[in-house]
Amino acid sequence: MFAKLALRNVRRQIQNYLIYFVTVAMSVALMFAVNNLSCNTTLREIIKDSADMETTFKVVTILASFVTALVLSYATGYMLKLRRREFGMYLTLGMTRKNIRTLFVCETGILSGLAMLLGTGIGLVIFQFLMALFSNIMDMEFEIAPYSVQGFLLTVGVSVGLFVVSSIASVRYLGKVTMAELLRDKEPERGERHFGFWTMISVLGVLAFIFCMYMSYESLMLAFEDSEHMSLFGWMIADLVVIYLLHTGCSRCLSGVLLRNRRWKNRGTNVVVFRGFSEKITVNSMLIGALATLLVFAIVMANVVFGEKIRSDLSLQKDCPFDILAQYDANQESKLSPQEGRKIIEKYSPIEAELSYALYTTNESTLISGIVGYDVMKWVDTYMPLSTFNRLAEHSGYEPVTLDGQYMMISTAREMCNEDLSDKSVTLNGRTYTWAGSTDYYPRFNSEWIYFVIPDEALEGLAVSDTCVGMTLGNKRFDATALVDELHYEVETEYGKEEKSDYRVLEYHRVYSNATVGTLIIGSLYVATVYVCMVLSILSVKTLSTLEDEKKRFAMLYRLGADGRMQKKAQFLEIGGFFLLPFALPVSVSVPVGIIFAKVYEIWNIPGLSEMKAVATAAVIALVVAGIYALYFLLTYRIACNYVVCHGSEK
């Protein structure tokens, strides 16, 4: 009996349940896609050597599931309060609380089951999209990926868990609420009275937001100069706090502005729009602040991960300027000779070209002693002839260097380039060379953390420390993991046996880097999308929870002569303003975020990244968020119009 009654109620209340239904379906679709991705055998093979990447999907799923459970609990509570009069009547007619709880759980269970089916269907498509995205990141050819039974069962388990969690609070409420509370009219919401105070808070919030954004940028720039500079984190927290306070203050201030301006208020149906809008944003001002903060976090996170992908690609070109770079210690015989190494490499790809060069040393620490930590690492000065360096730089697309009686320090670590070596000079072959500067701009032409470029004549007669060979391969895609394994050998050290290799393989680093960034991008996109959908679900639920009062207000409008078109326009403005308030600032933040990332790329000395490219990435993310926003807004607007707009037949 309860199942039949619940099914009838779901059909009758489908309009009110629509937002809940869409939210559950979207959550299930995203979870299904990510769970299948994490269980995909191809992906697991790629990331098998990284425990961090394997746990990323688990952490992301747990985090998103927690947020989804909170929102679904909120939406379930909304549906319960929307139908409290109906449940009060059931109690009056003799149904027990247990009967009502069973009925409500059956209704939400039926709806959640249907949403799970739809969400799984949508998830089938989203999963293939994520696999296509991951294949693109990995530079792999995309093929239709198989679905995982384990991923499906995991999704069902999490979904059932979410349903149970979201139903607990409602079941407890139905067990305690009195009949009088269920049948009592809701107290009317009031507009904001402390207009002057909240106006001051809003003005101060705008100024504080500008100041905190500026200080965050300055702290970011300082962090590149001093890795121990930790004020950036504090200013980022301050940004989020200010965004929350700014939206809370503006929500309360704006209601007063609208209701105090008679010119605006008395035009057309504006008095109804302003009063409804004022009630919504005043009562929900703290919620609006929290949602805006969450949106900013999601948008900035999406910008960060896409920026990381661009940075990763270009950094890889700097870290591995050759398909394979071999470096042999001239003073230590390797267990794997260069000839043996070549034979192993040619099993995977023919070698098309080679570029050979050498590094030199005095076995002294004249220059490198100016670097903190050199004595612990037992570093000695390593030199590269200027002609060799320029040949390598031009081969990699960089401008050659000119040195006249000077040396230049090259390092892979930016913080080491900040060391002042102006008091360090070196005398070689009877001539003294002074410091010309330090840089991390150029590619990594050897495995040394620090080396010095110096004119060729300074190195005449010096001992060779390492011989290097840069190799260009005929095949760009091969089993790099197997090649790297074959090129490794064991050596005895003071700490015991250790793995060592004289080769750096571009394809191996490319696969690992792309897998790491791909996992980060997909996980972050998942969390960001869930956050955005949850924010919009809450906005929709809060809007629809006032429809009973809105229906009375719009019935009065109809009696005063407002036709259906005027009522729909009023509803559009009222709901649109409520949706826009926590949306405008977070989306506009994308532009300064893009500009900041462009500056970061410039500091990182990554060529090929223009300011426009970084801003364009931020703009695309903002447009995607705006698209999801528009979907939820139009859905909410359509439901509200069907419920509150009066027509001729309703006189």
C-alpha angles and dihedrals in degrees: 000000000000092000091053093046091046091051090050091049092049090054091047095044098038091117092056091043095050098095091048090048093050092046093051092045093050092047092049092046093053093044092048092051095047094043091051089047092053090048094047110122094216093053093043090053091053096048098034092111093054117073089181093061093046092053092045092076091047093050091046092050093048093048094047092044091053092052091044091051091053093050094045089051088052092048092047090052089051092054090047094052091044089059099036092115090053092051090046089056090050089056090048090052092054106267115142124234089249089056091051093047090050091048093050093047090049091052095049089042092055091046093046091048092053090045090051091054092049092042091052090052091050089044090059088063096040090051092056089047091053091048089051089050092048091047089052091050090048092045088237129142109258119238129174103272122223119246121242125234088204091054091049093049091047090052092049091049094049092044093052089048091052090050092051093047094047091050098049097077093046093049090050090049092053089050094055108028116104125231090245091056091050094051097039119105116250115257112255117255118240131217125241117284103180094072098153095050095050092044089057090047090051094051092046089047092056092049092045091049092053091046094048092048090051092047091047089054092047091048090050091054091048091049089062090055095042117028090195092059102114103173091099092076091051093051091048089055088047089053092056093046092049091048089053094048092042093055093043091052095043091050092056094039095049093057090057093047093053097045094046096053104085093184092061097033097054095050114106113305094340094114090063092042093049095047093048092044092046093053092049098049096039096053092039099040094115090046091051090052092051093047093049090051090050091049092051089051092050094047095046090047091053090050091049095054095046089047088051090055092054092045092047093053094050094040089054089059089055095044094047111029091165132048086241128007116197120193120184124193107235092206098049128055113231123226086227110055121214089250092053090046091053091051091052092048093049089056087069102032140354115254108238101180141004133202115197127195141148141231123217136207143187090204087237132111100222096133104020091056085081089069118088112245098021093124093053092049092043092229123176130193112279120191136199121196114247093235091053092048093050091048090053093044093052090047088057095045099259129130116259121251128238119210125178112188091331142099130221126212118225119196138169091216118074094205090059090054088060091066113110110234096169090117092052121091133160131211116214126170091354096306128104120224124199132203117280095180141279131261144176091196099104128076122266103267094173140011095260117114090213132018136157129237112214136166114281096244091062091064100051109129095009120134119257111244099183139005117214134196123192110203130199113204130210094221116056096186121053140124095295094172092058091046092051090049091054093047093055123091136176124255132185115242135171087266095051131260117350136180115247137179133184092205136079112201117204095203092054093052091044093055093046093045093047092047091051094047092042091054090047093048096048093043093048093045089052093051093042092050092047090049093050092047091048092050090051092045090055091048091050093047092048090050095048093045089072097050094107091060091040090055091057092047094049091046087059089048090053092052088052090057106268109144126210094273093053091047092051090050090051091049091048092053094045096048093037092055092048091051094043098054098072091034108053100067098041092052093044088052087070091076098057089040089056091049092049091051090051089055091048091053089051091052090048088057093234109157119211098042112108126188090247092057092054092046091047090055090051090048093053091051090049091051092051091051089047090052093053088045092053091050094055093041094052091046091051092044092051093050092047093049093050090051105041109024111102122216135186094275090060097062 
